[in-house]
């Protein structure tokens, strides 16, 4: 059975989402970035909110890593 990916954080733009993605991956946690609903348009490029997703089994660890990282905890959902 395929593991479900869940939203661990919301970023206001792609730059912040990439920062979160890097922090999670450095901690050994797989992560994906996805455009937030309603913003999946090529015209937005790097602008617009992004959701940061992790496999469900990593949710608590990922949330803690983001909360412990200066400046990122405020975006945790």
N, C-alpha and C positions, 0 to 999 in steps of 0.2 A: 504494500500500500504506500502511495506517495505521501510524503509529509507535507502538511499545510504550512504555508508561509504566512506570518502575521505581521501587522504593522506595529513596530516598536517605537517609531518616532515620526514626527512631521517636520520637514524643513521648509523655510520660506522660499528657498531657491535651490538650484542645482549645486552651487558652490558649497553651501552648508551641508547638503545631502552627501556630497562626495567626501567632505571632512568626516562626517559620521560613519560613512561606509569604510573609510580608511582606519578609523579608530577601532571599529568592530573587527575588521579583518586582521589588524595587528594583534587583537586579543584572541584570535583563532575562531572568530564567530563568522559564519557565512552571512552575507548580506546582499540585498538587491535594492536598487533605487527604482521607483515607479512614479510617473507623473500623478499628481493628485487628480481625483475625479473632476471632470469639467475643464481640465487644463491640458488635455492631450491634443495639442495643436502645434504643428511645426513652427508657426509664427512666434511662439513664445520662446523658442530656443532655450537658453539657460534660465530664463525668468519663469516665475510661477512656482507654486508649492510642489514639493516632492514628498512621497512617503518612503520611509526606510523600512524594509521588510527583513525578517529573519525566520528561519525554521522555528516552528512552535516550541520545540524542545530547548531552544536557546533564548526564549523570550526573557525570562527573569534575569539571566546572566547579562544579556545585551542591554536591558534596561538599566541594570546596575552600572555597567561600564559607562554608558552614556551619562548617567546621573553623576558619576564620580569624575567625569572629565569636565574640566572648567569650561563653562559656556555652552555645553551641549545639553545639559539636563533640562533646561528651560523648554526645549523642544520635544522632550519625551511625551508621548501621548498617554 
